[in-house]
Amino acid sequence: MPYTVLARRYRSRTFDEVVGQEAVTQTLKSAIEHDRVAHAYLFCGTRGVGKTTVARILARALNCQKGPTPDPCGQCDICQAIHRGDDVDVLEIDGASNTGVEDVRTLRENAHYRPARSRFKIYYIDEVHMLSRNAFNALLKILEEPPEHVKFIFSTTEPQRLPATILSRCQRFDFRAVPTDTIAAHLKAVCKGEKVKPQDEAIRAIAREGRGSVRDALTLLDQAIAVGDGTVTLDAVRQTVGAVRGEEVLEVVAACAAGDAGAALTRFADLLAAGADLRGLLEQLMRQVRDLLVVRTCGEAAELLDAFGPARDRLAQVAEPMAVPALVACLGYLTEARSRTRYAADPRPVAELAIVRMASLAEMEPLPEVVARLETLEQSVAAAAADAGASARPAAATPAPPDTDEKKKPNAPPVNADDPSGPPADAPPRPAPKTAAPADTDAMVRTALDVFDGRILDA
């Protein structure tokens, strides 16, 4: 018999077996139990999270010979045919291949005929966002008021592309990305069924590479089993995904941290010469910088580090001299480079420019330190200016203390009879007031005139 891939062989058959979508499955089970099944459902979510699987389980639950039931038997002809995807009353339509209005008109005409052997005629349209505007318009009327024996199930990865008139006629369910731990547990169960001995770190790495998609993780596991000849090791996983060893990638980042752009470019060129994909290498550099950022902010004991990365103590050693703002800037440079390489005729200079910019960060001082130094310098200048002003100001004359000794006071002179308020009669004449010295005779003024080559216009 031809080999069946794991993603198809271990497809869930009941609502309880669906991985990581408990909210969706519980709602659908409750609707079936209380006879509140809607006429149209819309399943949204990324690839490989169970949209088609849940649609088939829902169809089995509605058309099972023991149903409608939230737990289809899986043994009757209808359940088995729906699970295989070839039941005559459950029509699976590829929205990307049947985009025209004529396809929808044919569907609408056939929908009025009753099912051949089941309770409901179920139309499942995958990637429904690919339908044309006219096709959506042709679908509106029957979608709003379908025959009682017709159910519609739509799935899409881009719900924002659907018209609001379609969205308002469906009950929407959003399928979330499956957590890494949930995928890892499912992979271990699959390995047990396949009698394969996996390494825990390898299973963890596959689960993370799946990025929330159970199908992608099962596909990687299938490849890793083939590479490992019955065992699943981290090296086999690394060969499967085409990843370079984390220690080799970290050497590029360490050279950038030391400010050695030449060494970083040389190491980057060696990895490319060894067969590494340029865009894949940029993504690994992003992961390494991201791990360094995690180490700097959360500590080396955090569970957020990449499974393909180097040892934690090595990450801590490289991250120690790097400031968090510098790591943030590095991540921005790499993100920009990865985006630009997609459209560049020669992507290598774009990637090398990002590496040189990363290395140049070692010459830059952190902004808080620069601000602190400027504030210290400002305080020093202000203090020096205050000292200079104090030394240039002339000392004020100290007034003579008043003579309080009554014995030393001379006898009061006689008062002038003619002018009691005037000076005494025998008082000597007052001296004429002294004329102020010209300004150019003052030493400080002369110094200022000599320094600035000036002259006094009005003394």
C-alpha positions in Angstrom: 0.0 0.0 0.0 1.2 3.6 -0.6 2.5 5.4 2.4 0.2 7.9 4.0 1.8 10.9 5.7 1.3 11.4 9.4 -0.7 14.5 9.0 -3.4 12.5 7.2 -3.1 9.3 9.2 -3.5 11.0 12.5 -6.2 13.4 11.6 -8.7 13.8 14.4 -12.0 11.9 14.1 -13.9 13.4 17.0 -14.3 16.8 18.6 -12.4 15.6 21.7 -9.4 14.6 19.6 -8.9 18.0 18.0 -5.7 19.5 19.2 -5.7 23.0 20.8 -9.2 24.2 19.8 -11.2 23.4 22.8 -13.3 26.6 22.7 -14.5 25.9 19.1 -15.2 22.2 19.6 -17.1 22.7 22.9 -19.3 25.4 21.3 -20.1 23.1 18.3 -20.9 20.1 20.6 -23.2 22.2 22.7 -25.0 23.5 19.6 -25.6 19.9 18.4 -26.8 18.8 21.8 -29.3 21.6 22.1 -30.4 21.4 18.4 -29.1 24.9 17.7 -27.0 24.2 14.6 -26.7 27.3 12.4 -27.1 27.1 8.6 -23.7 28.7 7.9 -20.3 28.6 9.7 -17.1 30.5 9.0 -13.9 29.0 10.3 -10.9 31.4 10.3 -7.3 30.8 11.2 -3.8 30.1 9.9 -2.8 27.0 8.1 -2.8 23.6 9.7 -4.8 24.4 12.9 -7.8 22.1 12.2 -10.3 24.0 10.1 -10.9 21.2 7.6 -10.7 18.6 10.3 -13.4 20.3 12.4 -15.6 20.8 9.3 -15.5 17.1 8.5 -16.2 16.2 12.1 -19.2 18.6 12.2 -20.5 17.0 8.9 -20.1 13.5 10.5 -21.9 14.6 13.6 -24.8 15.9 11.6 -25.1 13.0 9.2 -24.0 10.0 11.3 -26.6 7.2 11.3 -26.8 7.6 15.1 -27.0 11.3 15.0 -27.2 14.2 15.0 -24.8 13.6 17.8 -21.7 15.4 19.2 -19.9 12.0 19.2 -20.2 10.4 15.8 -19.6 6.7 15.7 -17.0 6.7 13.0 -18.0 3.2 11.9 -20.9 3.7 9.6 -20.5 4.2 5.9 -21.4 7.9 6.1 -18.8 8.6 8.8 -16.0 6.8 7.0 -16.9 8.4 3.6 -16.9 11.9 5.2 -13.6 11.2 6.9 -12.0 10.3 3.6 -13.6 13.3 1.9 -15.6 11.5 -0.8 -19.1 11.5 0.5 -21.8 12.3 -2.1 -23.7 14.6 0.3 -20.7 16.4 1.8 -19.2 18.5 -1.1 -15.8 19.9 -0.5 -15.1 22.8 -2.9 -11.8 24.5 -3.5 -12.5 28.2 -3.5 -9.2 28.9 -5.3 -10.2 26.8 -8.3 -13.9 27.6 -8.4 -13.9 31.4 -8.2 -16.4 32.3 -10.9 -20.0 33.3 -10.7 -21.0 30.3 -12.8 -19.6 27.9 -10.2 -21.7 29.5 -7.6 -24.8 29.4 -9.8 -24.3 25.7 -10.3 -24.0 25.2 -6.5 -27.1 27.2 -6.0 -29.1 25.1 -8.5 -28.0 21.8 -7.0 -28.6 22.9 -3.4 -32.4 22.6 -4.0 -32.1 18.9 -4.5 -32.4 16.8 -1.3 -29.4 14.7 -0.2 -29.0 11.2 -1.5 -28.7 9.3 1.7 -28.0 11.7 4.6 -30.0 14.2 6.6 -28.2 17.3 5.3 -26.4 18.3 2.1 -23.3 20.1 3.4 -21.2 22.4 1.3 -17.7 23.0 2.5 -15.8 25.8 0.6 -12.1 26.0 1.5 -10.3 29.3 1.0 -13.6 31.1 0.4 -11.9 34.5 0.2 -10.7 33.5 -3.3 -14.2 33.8 -4.7 -14.8 36.8 -7.0 -17.1 39.7 -6.2 -19.8 38.4 -8.5 -19.6 35.0 -7.0 -20.1 36.4 -3.5 -23.1 38.4 -4.7 -24.6 35.2 -6.3 -24.1 33.4 -3.0 -25.9 36.0 -0.8 -29.5 35.0 -1.3 -29.2 31.2 -0.8 -26.8 31.8 2.1 -29.3 34.0 3.9 -32.3 31.6 3.4 -31.0 28.2 2.4 -33.2 25.1 2.1 -33.7 23.3 5.4 -31.6 20.4 4.3 -28.5 22.5 3.4 -25.6 23.6 5.6 -22.7 25.8 4.6 -19.2 25.7 6.1 -16.6 28.1 4.9 -12.9 28.3 5.9 -10.4 31.0 5.2 -7.0 32.2 6.3 -7.8 35.8 5.3 -11.3 36.7 6.7 -10.6 40.4 6.2 -11.1 39.8 2.4 -14.6 38.6 2.8 -17.5 41.1 2.2 -19.4 42.2 5.2 -22.6 40.8 3.7 -21.0 37.3 3.8 -19.7 37.8 7.4 -23.0 38.9 8.7 -24.7 35.7 7.4 -22.3 33.3 9.1 -21.4 32.3 12.6 -17.7 32.9 12.9 -15.2 30.8 14.8 -11.5 31.9 15.1 -9.0 29.0 15.3 -6.0 30.0 17.4 -2.4 29.0 16.8 -1.8 25.9 18.8 0.6 26.4 21.8 4.0 24.8 21.6 3.5 22.6 24.6 0.2 21.2 23.2 1.9 20.4 19.9 4.8 18.7 21.7 2.4 16.5 23.6 0.6 15.5 20.4 3.9 14.7 18.7 5.0 12.5 21.5 1.7 10.6 21.2 2.2 10.2 17.5 5.8 8.9 18.1 4.4 6.4 20.5 1.9 5.2 17.9 4.7 4.9 15.3 7.0 3.1 17.8 9.7 5.8 17.4 12.0 7.0 20.1 12.3 10.7 20.2 14.5 13.1 22.1 12.6 15.6 24.2 14.7 18.5 22.9 14.0 17.3 19.3 10.3 17.1 19.9 10.4 20.6 21.4 12.3 21.9 18.4 9.8 20.5 16.0 6.9 21.9 18.0 8.5 25.4 17.9 9.2 25.1 14.2 5.6 24.3 13.6 4.8 27.9 14.7 1.3 27.0 15.9 0.4 24.7 13.0 -0.1 21.0 13.9 0.1 19.9 10.3 3.4 21.7 9.7 4.8 20.0 12.9 3.6 16.6 11.8 5.2 17.1 8.4 8.6 18.0 10.0 8.3 15.0 12.3 7.7 12.8 9.3 10.9 14.1 7.7 12.9 13.8 10.9 11.8 10.1 11.3 13.0 9.4 7.8 16.3 11.2 8.4 16.9 9.6 11.8 16.1 6.0 10.7 13.5 5.4 13.4 14.8 7.9 15.9 14.2 11.6 16.2 17.3 13.6 17.2 18.0 17.3 17.3 20.6 16.8 14.5 18.0 15.1 12.4 15.6 18.0 13.0 18.3 20.5 12.1 19.0 18.7 8.9 15.3 18.6 8.1 14.8 22.4 8.5 18.2 23.3 7.0 19.3 25.2 10.0 22.9 26.1 10.8 24.3 25.3 14.2 23.4 28.0 16.7 27.1 28.2 17.9 28.2 29.1 14.4 25.6 31.8 14.0 26.4 33.2 17.5 30.0 33.8 16.3 28.7 36.4 13.8 26.8 38.2 16.6 29.7 38.0 19.0 32.0 39.6 16.4 29.5 42.4 15.9 29.3 42.8 19.7 33.1 43.3 19.8 32.9 45.9 17.0 34.9 43.7 14.5 32.9 44.1 11.3 35.6 42.3 9.3 35.4 39.2 11.4 31.6 39.2 11.3 31.5 39.5 7.5 34.1 36.8 7.1 32.2 34.4 9.3 29.0 35.2 7.5 30.7 34.5 4.2 31.9 31.1 5.5 28.4 30.1 6.4 27.1 31.1 3.0 29.9 29.2 1.3 29.0 26.1 3.4 25.5 26.1 1.7 23.4 28.1 4.1 20.4 29.9 2.6 20.8 33.7 2.9 17.3 34.5 4.1 17.3 31.5 6.4 20.6 32.7 7.8 19.1 36.1 8.4 16.2 34.6 10.3 18.6 32.6 12.5 20.6 35.8 13.2 17.3 37.4 14.3 16.6 34.4 16.6 20.1 34.7 18.1 19.7 38.4 18.8 16.3 37.8 20.1 17.7 35.2 22.5 20.4 37.6 23.6 17.6 40.2 24.3 15.7 37.5 26.4 18.9 36.8 28.4 19.5 40.5 29.1 15.9 41.1 30.1 14.7 37.8 31.6 17.9 36.0 32.6 19.5 32.9 31.1 17.1 30.6 32.9 14.1 31.7 30.9 12.2 29.1 28.9 11.8 31.4 25.9 15.2 30.5 24.3 15.5 28.9 20.9 15.9 25.1 20.9 18.4 25.3 18.1 20.4 28.0 19.9 23.8 27.6 21.7 24.3 26.9 25.4 22.8 29.3 27.8 26.1 30.2 29.5 27.5 31.1 26.1 24.5 33.3 25.4 25.0 35.0 28.7 28.7 35.6 28.0 27.9 37.3 24.6 25.0 39.3 26.0 26.9 40.7 28.9 28.6 43.6 27.2 25.6 44.4 25.0 23.1 47.0 26.1 19.4 46.4 25.6 19.0 49.4 23.2 21.8 48.0 21.1 20.1 44.6 20.9 16.9 46.3 19.9 18.7 48.2 17.2 20.3 45.0 15.9 17.0 43.3 15.7 15.6 46.2 13.7 18.5 46.1 11.3 18.0 42.4 10.6 14.3 42.8 10.2 14.7 45.5 7.7 17.4 43.5 5.8 15.1 40.4 5.7 12.3 42.5 4.2 14.6 44.2 1.7 16.2 41.0 0.5 12.9 39.8 -0.8 12.9 42.3 -3.6 16.7 42.9 -4.1 18.3 41.6 -7.3 21.4 40.7 -5.2 20.4 40.2 -1.6 23.9 39.6 -0.2 25.0 43.3 0.1 21.8 44.1 1.9 22.5 41.4 4.5 26.1 42.5 4.8 25.1 46.1 5.3 23.0 45.0 8.3 25.9 43.2 9.8 28.2 46.2 9.4 25.6 48.4 11.1 25.4 45.9 13.9 29.1 46.0 14.4 29.1 49.8 14.4 26.9 49.9 17.5 29.9 48.9 19.6 31.4 52.3 19.0 28.3 54.1 20.2 27.8 55.0 23.8 24.5 54.4 25.4 22.3 57.5 25.4 21.8 57.6 29.2 25.6 57.7 29.8 26.0 60.5 27.2 23.2 62.6 28.9 24.8 62.0 32.3 28.2 63.2 31.0 26.6 66.3 29.5 24.8 67.2 32.7 28.1 66.8 34.7 29.9 69.1 32.1 27.1 71.7 32.4 27.4 71.8 36.2 31.2 72.2 36.0 30.9 75.1 33.5 28.3 76.8 35.6 30.5 76.5 38.8 33.6 77.8 37.0 31.6 80.8 35.7 30.4 81.6 39.2 33.9 81.5 40.6 35.2 83.8 37.8 32.5 86.3 38.5 33.2 86.4 42.2 36.9 86.9 41.8 36.4 89.8 39.3 34.0 91.7 41.6 35.8 94.6 43.7 35.7 94.2 47.5 33.1 96.5 49.2 34.4 99.2 51.6 34.0 98.2 55.2 32.3 101.1 57.1 34.1 102.3 60.2 32.5 101.3 63.5 30.6 104.0 65.3 32.5 105.7 68.2 30.5 105.0 71.3 33.0 106.4 73.8 31.3 109.6 75.1 34.6 110.8 76.7 36.4 110.9 73.3 33.7 113.1 71.7 34.7 116.7 71.4 32.5 119.5 72.8 29.6 120.4 70.5 30.4 123.5 68.5 28.3 126.6 69.0 25.2 126.8 66.9 25.0 129.5 64.3 22.4 132.0 65.5 21.5 133.2 62.1 20.9 129.7 60.7 20.3 127.1 63.4 20.2 124.3 60.7 23.4 125.3 59.1 27.0 124.5 60.2 28.4 126.1 63.3 29.7 129.6 63.2 33.3 128.6 63.8 33.2 125.6 61.4 35.9 125.5 58.7 34.8 125.9 55.1 33.8 122.6 53.3 36.2 121.3 50.7 35.1 121.2 47.1 33.9 117.7 46.0 36.5 115.7 44.2 36.1 115.1 40.5 35.7 111.4 39.4 38.7 110.0 37.8 38.4 109.4 34.0 37.2 105.9 33.0 40.4 105.1 31.0 42.5 105.4 34.1 40.8 102.3 35.7 43.0 99.2 35.4 40.2 96.8 34.6 38.8 99.2 31.9 42.3 99.5 30.4 42.7 95.8 30.3 39.3 95.4 28.5 40.2 98.1 26.0 43.5 96.4 25.2 42.0 92.9 24.9 39.1 94.0 22.6 41.0 96.9 20.9 38.3 99.3 22.0 38.0 103.0 22.9 35.9 105.1 25.1 33.4 107.3 23.2 32.1 109.3 26.2 34.2 109.3 29.4 
